[in-house]
């Protein structure tokens, strides 16, 4: 999608420092972190939201990579939170599926 910021990042139109990248998924640091550690795990294929995922392998790749990054960064030692916001009421602000991987502080429940 031509006006999607995550598609532009995936296509190399916007330079970023990748934490991880392969043909299916990439990981970047959030530019507005909500914790000491805040990564975004993003499929390279444009999927507007989790409500539009039809291929279960998308979830496997996104969640699997989030868990792997958490291990590599030793976030699993003290714990971490994974969040997927869907739609306006779910807090989604970028219309491209992405998973938030947060750590480094206590995250209360219920969320804001």
Buried (B, 14 or more C-beta within 10 A) or exposed (E): EEEBEBBBBBEEEEEBEEBBBEEBBBBBEBEEEBBEBBBBBBBBBBBBBBEEBEEEEBBEBBBEBBBEBBEEBEBEEEEBBBBBBBEEEEEBEBBBBBBBBBBBEEBEEEEE
